[in-house]
Amino acid sequence: MIAWFAKNDVAANILMVTIVIAGLYTLKNKIPVDMFPEFEINTVQVATVLPGASPQEVEEGITIRIEEAIQDLDGIREISSNSSEGSSRVTIEVSDGYDVNEMLDEVKNRVDAVNNLPVDAERPLVTTPQRRFEAIGVMLYGDYDALALRRFAEDVRDEIAALPEVTQAVVDNTLLFEISIEVPEWALRKYDLTLEQVASALRANSRDISAGNLKTEGGEIFVRSLGQAYRASDYAQIPIITSQDGSLIRLGDIAQLKDEFEETPLRTRFNGVPAVEVEVFRTGDQSIIDVTTAVKNYIAEKQNSLPSGLEMTYWRDRSKAIKARLATLTQSAWQGALLVILLLALFLRPAVAFWVCIGIPMCFMGAFLLMPVFSISLNLMSLFAFILVLGIVVDDAIVTGENVYAHMRRGDDPLKASIEGTQEVAVPVTFGILTTVAAFLPLAFLDGRGSWYQSIPYIIIPVLLFSLIESKLVLPAHLKHVKPRKENDSKLTKVQMAISRSLEKFIANYYQPALGFALRWRYATWTLMFAMLIVIFGAIFSGQTKFIWFPRVQSEIATATLTMPAGTAFESTDSIVRYINDKAQALKAKYVDEETGESVIRDIYSISGGRNSSVGRVRMEITPPESRELDITSQQLVNEWRKMVGQVAGAEQLNYRAQIGWNRSPINIELRGKNTDELTLLGESLKTKLAEFEAVFDIEDSLSDGKEELQLKLKPEATLLGLNLNAVASQVRQAVFGFEVQRIQRGREEVRVMVRYPLQARQSIETLEQMMIRIGPQQEVPLWQIAEVEPGLSPTNILRIDRQRTLTVTADFDKQRGNLSAVQQELESFLNDSVSAYPGTNFEMAGEARDQRESSEGLKYGMYGLLMVIYILLAIPFKSYFQPLVVMSVIPFGVVGAVMGHWIMGMDLTLLSMMGILALSGVVVNDSLVLVDFINSKRKQGIKLFEAVYAAGGRRFRPVILTSLTTFAGLMPLLFEKSTQAQFLIPMAVSLGFGILFATVITLFLIPVNYMILEDARAYFRRYKRDMTWLGNKVKNKVINKEVTE
């Protein structure tokens, strides 16, 4: 096939052009552009609402019953739950190898079979959560009340969702609509009513009823009654009481109606002004750039029609970051490609270098063609994969092109040289590509945080496979057009020839004499290399090299999160949030670039209250590092912000974050047991221990001080009056929490209709005690006469893991000041000693410790599997059990080079570094494979061992050096990239680039030396076998002679 395509260059060009055109079409029309890759979340969630219930009621009435119903399902890795005020959430983590959708169906069936949930509980909602990323946020802000801003936001949401480029837009951080019907006590007494009777009357008179069809001669006519109320004014007209004289008492006569938000307090501010946000998401195959461009165009057109005093802008435009990163990484790719072309042009003929590099677009387009098949978007990870493979993709073409070039220099016809030169290295090149494919394949199966990087192998492997097609079928057809050099070549050609001859002189005058010396003193050379390996590995594992599995990469969003004690008045929480916001505004004013007049802090967005009135958050959007003129980092801004705010009196938690990827705390310890008091004591001792470490800060736990509650206990008088606890508690609940009459669909919003006491009657213990309890027609008594109201504390939420109550203790960690692994080990030892004092309690190191365990296991087994696959792929072409070991002997030196690269760059080893080392193991053997294959081919020609090994070093020096230099050159621009997201990826590039460079230098000496030592061993065993055979025959002959003599 190689010869056929080489002779038929039309077929070769059609193949190349077809792949390129198909790839370009796919890139333009089929591949979405996004910030990060999407991946499936292997969890199922069961959410249940029990309005007005305490966390303990939710736990006992809902959470435990659901947990028990599903706990024996196969494929459950972990069950965690959170019971909070009015809601239960049970999360089922699905084990690897089990289908999430099948688990979803099984959980639904089990939950539906639970028939003893509380009567007031809503139907459990069983879902699989989907991770989605906001494309852009649209901010509407001005001096308007919350209801007016909400109305504006709904109109904007609908208009944005109607844009052709947009599918999903939602109004975020706003309250639900509610029609509140407040009936005072005097009205209930006057008309001898209860709240339940009022609610029943409303239900009976507010509904649409279908009555079927009239079958007339002219056709069918649909009959229905239209009585559903949709507005407060509609409900006000509903009759509650009809007198005998025909007079009506309507709802509006006895109640105050409010058609606004639910009573939960919430305030959002954008740069200090009341605001509301419309979040716009990218969905399906949409491009985040197209989505955000359409939204920004809409904002520009909408400005002129906005009401006076209302402003509209956007914030957190993710496309800005992705465009900047795409531009930066694309620039890195072009720079790397130019460096690769320059290197090849200098050390090979420019024409050969041109044809070698012309295959890169074909290989990349082939990968684009397959990206939709694997559901891969064009994002930071996939683009990084293209840069990563840029220098590797030409390795097979370099070896092929250099061998064809060597044939041409010997005077072969270009066509003959193209065919024979390609065929000569077809086997080592093919198996070299396969070992590289095997090296990246384990990354596709990483769990935990490794899932973020699964798209990398889905890019690199297709690129490599298409490069194999290009180097075997297309490249020979192009190389046959390379003509012999002429004497009147240009000056540029003469310069290139001079450089090429300088390399050849270096090989002949320096490298080969050094190689000959190393081969003659091979055992001393091997000992020296082995000793160097031991010394460097000793430095690695002695603590000289720091391992930070999950490094903190500075974000362009800084967040301060405040948690006050449960039950804190909203105004108190909001005042502190405003204080934190003011300090952020001061920072914004302080760090302004004098030349541009722009602050390094773009916008500030704060949220107070919401579902929890004691929680607040302030967020700052910061200019990207590569666009930042002022010399200050995000972390430095946060540190100064923390100092300006200082200690907040009474706050349970106040933490600051400005890092990407902070999903789990560096220190997260789960304490489990049945006794809450013991868990609390153990948690306090653990927090005291954590405070001893200098690098530990923001120590928190999941157990708050609790929310104040009033507990009702019936007096004996209640029993005498025929009352029971259920009757009393129900009336109190209806008055305080309210009686849900209906839920109506009003446009796109679901609106609850609630009947309750006026707010003034629900604001103090005194008014609660004076509440009248009905005991019969025209009979009522105040609550204080039949029940005692005792104060107490209720937990704000109850966390359970694997059906046990759990207390989590979390803390942040300064990874530059301390060793997280050492701290985790000391904490584990401390807890092992501590839990012995509390029988029935246990603990687990969660958070980053768990992620590290999972990633370490994945990398360990990935390395074992990779080494086995590499051995098999080498043993097949060599037809030897021992020569693959010679080739693989360079792998440890690649690891050494990777670590030394981190030393040179002043970087710590990370998870990405280890992934790079894993991939390096397959890439680094390619040069060794080429060397050993050449030696074997020479020995088959009858050349003596020493001469074959010596010649192989000189003959393969150029392709070995070029493949390594091109790989490093392709990665070099990325190594010095300053953009935020690139910081995640640089450690992997460092491992690959420096590992290959170092291993290449070692390869040129180690592989020939190891080959000679292997042959020495074979010769020794042959001599030993021959001697033992001779000795055996001699002994046998003596025995025979002795027998004959006898």
VEXTOR-199530 format. One record per residue (C-alpha): residue in three letters; x, y, z. Coordinates in steps of 0.1 Angstrom, whole numbers, plus 5000, padded with zeros to 4 digits. Layout:
VEXTOR-199530
AlaXYZ;...
This chain:
VEXTOR-199530
Met500050005000;Ile502950245007;Ala504350184972;Trp500950224956;Phe500250554973;Ala503750684966;Lys503350614929;Asn499750754928;Asp500151094944;Val496651194931;Ala495150944955;Ala497351054983;Asn496351424978;Ile492651334975;Leu492851145008;Met494551445025;Val492251705010;Thr489151505019;Ile490251475055;Val491051845057;Ile487751955042;Ala485751725063;Gly487551835094;Leu487052205086;Tyr483352155080;Thr483051965113;Leu484952235131;Lys482752515118;Asn479352345121;Lys479452055145;Ile481852135174;Pro480552375201;Val482852615218;Asp482852625256;Met485052715285;Phe485452375301;Pro484552015291;Glu481251865300;Phe481151535318;Glu478551315334;Ile477951345372;Asn477450995386;Thr474851095412;Val471151065417;Gln469351315439;Val466051275458;Ala464651615468;Thr461551645490;Val459851945505;Leu457951945538;Pro456952315543;Gly457452465577;Ala459052145592;Ser462152155614;Pro465351975603;Gln464751695629;Glu461251645616;Val462451625581;Glu465251375590;Glu462851145609;Gly459851185586;Ile461451185552;Thr465251145550;Ile465650825570;Arg462750655553;Ile464050725519;Glu467550615529;Glu466250285542;Ala464150235511;Ile467150255487;Gln470150145509;Asp470349785495;Leu470449875458;Asp473449745439;Gly475850005426;Ile475550255454;Arg478950395464;Glu477750635490;Ile474450785503;Ser474651135517;Ser471751345529;Asn471051695542;Ser467951765562;Ser467252135566;Glu464252355575;Gly461452245552;Ser463452025528;Ser465351695525;Arg467951615499;Val469351265495;Thr472251215472;Ile473250875458;Glu476750845444;Val476850565418;Ser479750325416;Asp481950295385;Gly480650045360;Tyr476950115368;Asp474550305346;Val473350625362;Asn470050615343;Glu469350265354;Met470050365390;Leu467750665385;Asp464850425375;Glu465550195404;Val465650475429;Lys462350625415;Asn460650285419;Arg461850245455;Val460950605465;Asp457450575449;Ala456850265470;Val457450465503;Asn453850525515;Asn454450665550;Leu455851005543;Pro454151295562;Val450851405548;Asp452051765541;Ala455151645523;Glu455351715486;Arg456051435461;Pro459751345461;Leu461651465430;Val464151215417;Thr466751355392;Thr470251325379;Pro471851665383;Gln473351815352;Arg476452035353;Arg476052355334;Phe478152665330;Glu476853015327;Ala477853185294;Ile477153535306;Gly475253725332;Val472954025324;Met472654275352;Leu469754505356;Tyr470254765383;Gly468855095394;Asp466855265421;Tyr463755045418;Asp462154805443;Ala462554425440;Leu459254365423;Ala459854625396;Leu463354485389;Arg461854135387;Arg459354245361;Phe462054415341;Ala464254105344;Glu461353875332;Asp460854075301;Val464654075294;Arg464753705300;Asp461953635276;Glu463553855249;Ile466953705253;Ala465553345252;Ala463853445219;Leu467153525203;Pro468053255177;Glu471453185193;Val470053145228;Thr468052865243;Gln468252895281;Ala467953215302;Val466853225338;Val466253505364;Asp468653425392;Asn468753515429;Thr465153625431;Leu462253525453;Leu459153325443;Phe455853495438;Glu453153445464;Ile449653565470;Ser449453615507;Ile445953625523;Glu446253765559;Val443153705580;Pro443253885614;Glu441953715645;Trp439153955650;Ala437653875616;Leu437753495624;Arg435953565657;Lys433353795643;Tyr432253555616;Asp433053235636;Leu435553115610;Thr438752915610;Leu441652955585;Glu440852605572;Gln437252705564;Val438553015546;Ala440952795526;Ser438152555517;Ala435952835505;Leu438752965483;Arg439452615468;Ala435752565461;Asn435352895442;Ser438752925425;Arg439052655399;Asp438352575362;Ile436152275356;Ser435752095323;Ala432251955317;Gly432851755286;Asn431451805251;Leu427951885238;Lys427251675207;Thr425151915186;Glu424051865150;Gly426652115140;Gly429451935158;Glu430951905193;Ile431152205216;Phe433452195246;Val431852305279;Arg433752425309;Ser433452675338;Leu436052945342;Gly436453035379;Gln440153015386;Ala441553335403;Tyr444953445392;Arg445453785409;Ala444953915444;Ser442054125431;Asp440353805418;Tyr440653625451;Ala439253935469;Gln435953885451;Ile435453525462;Pro432553485486;Ile433353335520;Ile429953365538;Thr426453385524;Ser423953525548;Gln420253425549;Asp419253775537;Gly421353725506;Ser424253945516;Leu427753825509;Ile430953845529;Arg433853835504;Leu437453765511;Gly438354125506;Asp436054225534;Ile437854015561;Ala441453985548;Gln444354185535;Leu445754045502;Lys449254095489;Asp450353985454;Glu454154005457;Phe457053795468;Glu457153525495;Glu458153655529;Thr461753535526;Pro464053845527;Leu466553895498;Arg468654185486;Thr471054185457;Arg473354475447;Phe475554535417;Asn478254795424;Gly476154905454;Val472854955435;Pro469754725438;Ala470054475410;Val468754145396;Glu470653905373;Val469553715342;Glu471853415337;Val472253295301;Phe473552935295;Arg475052755265;Thr473252435257;Gly473652155233;Asp475952235203;Gln475752605208;Ser478952805208;Ile479553015239;Ile481053285217;Asp477853305195;Val475653305226;Thr477453585244;Thr477853795212;Ala474153775206;Val473453875242;Lys475854175241;Asn474354295209;Tyr470954275225;Ile472154475255;Ala473554745232;Glu470254775213;Lys468154765244;Gln469955055261;Asn467955335244;Ser464555185254;Leu465355125291;Pro463255325317;Ser464855625333;Gly467155525361;Leu467455155350;Glu470855035338;Met471754715320;Thr475154565315;Tyr476854225315;Trp479154055339;Arg481153725341;Asp481353705303;Arg482953365300;Ser483353405263;Lys485853685270;Ala487953445289;Ile487553165264;Lys488353395234;Ala491453525252;Arg492553175261;Leu491853045226;Ala493753335212;Thr496653285236;Leu496752905232;Thr496352935194;Gln499253175194;Ser501252925214;Ala500352665189;Trp501452875160;Gln504652965177;Gly505352605185;Ala504552505149;Leu507052765136;Leu509752645160;Val509152285148;Ile509352395111;Leu512452595118;Leu514252305136;Leu513452065108;Ala514452315081;Leu517752365098;Phe518752005103;Leu516951845073;Arg516451985038;Pro513852265039;Ala511852075013;Val511751765034;Ala510851975065;Phe507952135045;Trp506451805035;Val506851675070;Cys505051975085;Ile502351985058;Gly500851675074;Ile500051855107;Pro496852025095;Met495651695081;Cys496151515114;Phe494451805133;Met491551805109;Gly491151435113;Ala490851485151;Phe488251765145;Leu486351515124;Leu486051275153;Met485351515181;Pro481551515177;Val481651135178;Phe483151155213;Ser481051455223;Ile484051675228;Ser483752055226;Leu486452305217;Asn487452415252;Leu490552485271;Met491352115277;Ser490852005241;Leu492852305228;Phe495652215253;Ala495651865239;Phe496251995204;Ile499252205217;Leu500551905237;Val500551675206;Leu501951945182;Gly505551835187;Ile504751465190;Val502551435159;Val505551495136;Asp507751225153;Asp506850945128;Ala507051185099;Ile510451305110;Val511850945113;Thr510350865079;Gly511451185062;Glu514951165077;Asn515350805065;Val514050895030;Tyr516451195030;Ala519350955039;His518450735009;Met518451034987;Arg521851144999;Arg523150804989;Gly521950874954;Asp518650684953;Asp515950794929;Pro513451014948;Leu510550764942;Lys512650464952;Ala514050654982;Ser510450744993;Ile509150384991;Glu512150205005;Gly512950465031;Thr509350455044;Gln509150075043;Glu512450045062;Val511150225093;Ala507450135089;Val507549885118;Pro509350085144;Val507350405135;Thr504050215137;Phe504750055170;Gly506150385183;Ile502850555176;Leu500950265193;Thr503050295224;Thr502350675225;Val498650595221;Ala498850345249;Ala500450615271;Phe497650865268;Leu494850605269;Pro494750565308;Leu493850935311;Ala490450855296;Phe489650635326;Leu490650865355;Asp488150915383;Gly487651205407;Arg489251535396;Gly490951345367;Ser487551345350;Trp488351705340;Tyr491151585318;Gln489451295300;Ser489051495268;Ile492851515264;Pro493351155251;Tyr490251185229;Ile492151455210;Ile495651325211;Ile494950965201;Pro493051045169;Val495751295159;Leu498451025164;Leu496450775144;Phe495951015115;Ser499651095116;Leu500350725111;Ile498050735080;Glu499751055068;Ser503350935073;Lys502650595055;Leu500250695027;Val500651065020;Leu504151165030;Pro505950925006;Ala503951064977;His505151414986;Leu508751334993;Lys509251184958;His508951544945;Val512151644965;Lys514851704938;Pro518551664943;Arg520451974954;Lys522052194927;Glu525452354929;Asn524052704924;Asp521652674954;Ser520652994972;Lys522553145002;Leu519753025025;Thr520352675013;Lys524052705018;Val523452825054;Gln521152525060;Met523752285046;Ala526352435068;Ile524252385099;Ser523452035088;Arg527151955082;Ser527952105116;Leu525551855132;Glu527151575112;Lys530651685123;Phe529451695159;Ile528151335156;Ala531451215140;Asn533851415161;Tyr532251415195;Tyr529251195199;Gln530450875183;Pro533850885201;Ala532050935234;Leu529650655225;Gly532650425216;Phe534150505250;Ala530950435268;Leu530450105249;Arg533949985258;Trp533450085294;Arg529849985294;Tyr529649845329;Ala531150155344;Thr528850375323;Trp525850175334;Thr526950205371;Leu527350575368;Met523850625352;Phe522250395378;Ala523950585406;Met522750915392;Leu519250765390;Ile519350665427;Val520651005438;Ile517951195420;Phe515150955431;Gly516450995467;Ala516151375464;Ile512651335451;Phe511451105479;Ser513451265507;Gly511051565508;Gln513251795486;Thr510451795460;Lys507051905472;Phe503951725459;Ile500851945457;Trp498151725440;Phe495652005435;Pro497352335432;Arg495552665438;Val495252855405;Gln494253215410;Ser490753295397;Glu489353605382;Ile486453595407;Ala487053655444;Thr484253565468;Ala483553635504;Thr480953415520;Leu479353505553;Thr477353285576;Met475753425607;Pro474153215635;Ala470853065624;Gly467953295631;Thr469953615629;Ala467753905618;Phe468053975581;Glu468854335587;Ser471854235608;Thr473154005581;Asp472554265554;Ser474454535573;Ile477554315575;Val477254225538;Arg477154595530;Tyr480254645552;Ile482154375533;Asn480854525500;Asp482054875510;Lys485554735517;Ala485554575482;Gln484554915468;Ala487455065486;Leu489854815471;Lys488354885436;Ala489055255441;Lys492555185454;Tyr493854975426;Val493355185395;Asp495755195366;Glu496955555362;Glu497355525324;Thr493955375316;Gly491955485346;Glu490555145350;Ser490554945382;Val491854595384;Ile488454515400;Arg485754535374;Asp482454485392;Ile481154385426;Tyr477954185432;Ser476554115466;Ile473653895478;Ser472053905513;Gly469553645525;Gly467453435502;Arg466553085514;Asn468653155545;Ser468353495560;Ser471653445579;Val473853395548;Gly475453655525;Arg477953665497;Val480053935480;Arg481853865447;Met484454075428;Glu485254025391;Ile488954085385;Thr490854165353;Pro492653855339;Pro496353835348;Glu497553875312;Ser495554195309;Arg496454325343;Glu498754625343;Leu499154655381;Asp501454405397;Ile499054245421;Thr497553895422;Ser494053785430;Gln495253615462;Gln496953945473;Leu493754135467;Val491853875488;Asn494353895516;Glu494154275517;Trp490354245516;Arg490454005545;Lys492554245565;Met490354545557;Val487154355568;Gly488854215599;Gln487053995624;Val483254015622;Ala481653985657;Gly479053705660;Ala479853555625;Glu479853175625;Gln481853165593;Leu483553415570;Asn485753275543;Tyr487453425512;Arg488253235480;Ala489953345448;Gln491053015433;Ile489752805403;Gly488752455410;Trp487952505447;Asn485152255450;Arg486352065480;Ser488352185510;Pro491952085513;Ile491151955548;Asn487751795551;Ile487151535578;Glu483851355583;Leu483051245619;Arg480350985620;Gly478350835648;Lys474950815666;Asn475651035695;Thr475551405685;Asp477051525718;Glu480051295713;Leu480451415677;Thr480451775689;Leu483151705715;Leu485251525690;Gly484751805665;Glu485852065690;Ser489051875698;Leu489751835661;Lys489352215655;Thr491752285684;Lys494252045668;Leu493852215634;Ala494552555650;Glu498052435659;Phe499152435623;Glu500452755609;Ala499352695574;Val495752605583;Phe493052885584;Asp489252925580;Ile488552635603;Glu484752555602;Asp482352275610;Ser478852185598;Leu477252215632;Ser475952565639;Asp474852695672;Gly471352605662;Lys468252815656;Glu466052925684;Glu462752745686;Leu459552745707;Gln458352405718;Leu454652355726;Lys453652135756;Leu450052085764;Lys448752155799;Pro446251925817;Glu443552175810;Ala443852095772;Thr442851735778;Leu439851845799;Leu438652055770;Gly438951765746;Leu442051895728;Asn445051695717;Leu448551795706;Asn447751735669;Ala444651965670;Val446552245688;Ala449752215667;Ser447752215634;Gln445952545643;Val449252705653;Arg450852585621;Gln448052725600;Ala448253065617;Val452053095618;Phe453352915587;Gly450152945568;Phe447652725549;Glu448452655513;Val445252705493;Gln446452645458;Arg449352665434;Ile448552845402;Gln450452875370;Arg450653235361;Gly452653265329;Arg456053095334;Glu455853125372;Glu454252895398;Val452553105424;Arg451552985459;Val448353105475;Met448753115513;Val446253195541;Arg447753295574;Tyr447653545602;Pro448953905595;Leu452653955600;Gln452154155631;Ala450553855648;Arg453553645640;Gln456353855652;Ser456453795690;Ile456053525716;Glu453353735733;Thr451153745703;Leu451653375698;Glu450553305734;Gln447453525729;Met446453325698;Met442953185701;Ile442552805697;Arg439152685686;Ile437652415707;Gly434152415692;Pro431452635676;Gln431752985692;Gln434152835717;Glu437852935719;Val440652975744;Pro443953155743;Leu446952935737;Trp448653025770;Gln445752865789;Ile446152525773;Ala449852505764;Glu453252605777;Val455652765752;Glu459252675761;Pro462352805743;Gly464852565728;Leu467452515700;Ser467052325668;Pro469852235644;Thr469852435612;Asn470652125591;Ile471451755598;Leu474051595576;Arg474151215572;Ile476550995553;Asp475950625547;Arg472950655571;Gln474950795600;Arg474751135614;Thr477851315603;Leu479751625615;Thr482251765589;Val485251975600;Thr486752175571;Ala489652415568;Asp491652595541;Phe495352545537;Asp498252755525;Lys500052505503;Gln503052725498;Arg503752745535;Gly503052395546;Asn502952025535;Leu499351925532;Ser500151545531;Ala502151565563;Val499351755581;Gln496751505569;Gln498851215582;Glu499251375616;Leu495551445617;Glu494751085608;Ser496950965636;Phe495351215661;Leu491851095652;Asn492750725654;Asp493750795690;Ser490751025697;Val487850805684;Ser488850525708;Ala487350745736;Tyr484050755718;Pro482750405710;Gly480450405679;Thr482150695662;Asn484450685632;Phe485950925607;Glu487050955571;Met489551185555;Ala487351335527;Gly487851645505;Glu491251655487;Ala492551355507;Arg489851145491;Asp490451285457;Gln494151225461;Arg493550865471;Glu491250805441;Ser493650975416;Ser496650795431;Glu494950455426;Gly493950545391;Leu497450665382;Lys499050355399;Tyr496950105380;Gly497250305348;Met501050295351;Tyr501049915357;Gly498749855327;Leu500750095305;Leu504049925312;Met502549585304;Val501049725271;Ile504349895261;Tyr506249565268;Ile503749375246;Leu503949635218;Leu507749615218;Ala508049245221;Ile505949185190;Pro508149365165;Phe511449265182;Lys510348905186;Ser512248905218;Tyr511448885255;Phe514449085266;Gln514949365241;Pro511749545252;Leu513349575286;Val516349745270;Val514049995253;Met511950055285;Ser515150115306;Val514950475296;Ile511550535313;Pro512950605348;Phe515250865333;Gly512351025317;Val510751055351;Val513951205364;Gly513951465336;Ala510351555344;Val511151615380;Met514251815371;Gly512152025348;His509852115377;Trp513052215397;Ile514152435368;Met510752605364;Gly510452645401;Met507252445402;Asp505852175425;Leu504651835413;Thr500851815408;Leu498251575396;Leu498851705360;Ser502651645365;Met501951285372;Met499651255342;Gly502451405321;Ile504851145335;Leu502350875327;Ala502050995291;Leu505851045290;Ser506450675296;Gly504950585262;Val506550875243;Val510050845256;Val510450485243;Asn510050585207;Asp513650695202;Ser514950385219;Leu512650175196;Val514150335165;Leu517750275178;Val517249905187;Asp515349835154;Phe518349985135;Ile520849775154;Asn518749455147;Ser518549535110;Lys522349585108;Arg523049265126;Lys520749075102;Gln522949215074;Gly525949035091;Ile527549345107;Lys529349265139;Leu527749365172;Phe530049655182;Glu530049805148;Ala526249775145;Val525649945178;Tyr528250205171;Ala526750285137;Ala523250295150;Gly524150575174;Gly525550785146;Arg522950695120;Arg519950765142;Phe521351055161;Arg519651315139;Pro516051175140;Val516351105177;Ile517451455185;Leu514951615161;Thr511951425175;Ser512851535210;Leu513551895201;Thr510351935181;Thr508351795210;Phe509952045234;Ala509652335209;Gly505952265204;Leu505452295242;Met507852585248;Pro505352875243;Leu502952705267;Leu505552665294;Phe505753045298;Glu502053115294;Lys500653355321;Ser496853315315;Thr494753175343;Gln493452855329;Ala496852755314;Gln498352735349;Phe496452405354;Leu498052255323;Ile501652375324;Pro502852105348;Met501851835323;Ala503752015296;Val506852045319;Ser506851675325;Leu506551585289;Gly508951855275;Phe511851825300;Gly511351445305;Ile511851385268;Leu514851615266;Phe516651455294;Ala515751095284;Thr516951165249;Val520451245260;Ile520450935282;Thr518950725254;Leu521850805230;Phe524150635255;Leu522050405277;Ile520350215250;Pro523550115231;Val525150025265;Asn522249825277;Tyr522049645243;Met525749545246;Ile525249435282;Leu522249225271;Glu524349065244;Asp527149005270;Ala524648825292;Arg523348615263;Ala526948525253;Tyr527648435289;Phe524648215292;Arg525548055258;Arg529047985271;Tyr527747865304;Lys525347635285;Arg528047515262;Asp530447455292;Met527747265311;Thr526947055281;Trp530746985276;Leu531046905313;Gly527946685312;Asn529246495282;Lys532646455298;Val531146305330;Lys528846085308;Asn531845955288;Lys533845875320;Val530845675334;Ile530645495301;Asn534345415300;Lys534245295336;Glu531345065328;Val533244935297;Thr536344875318;Glu534444685344;
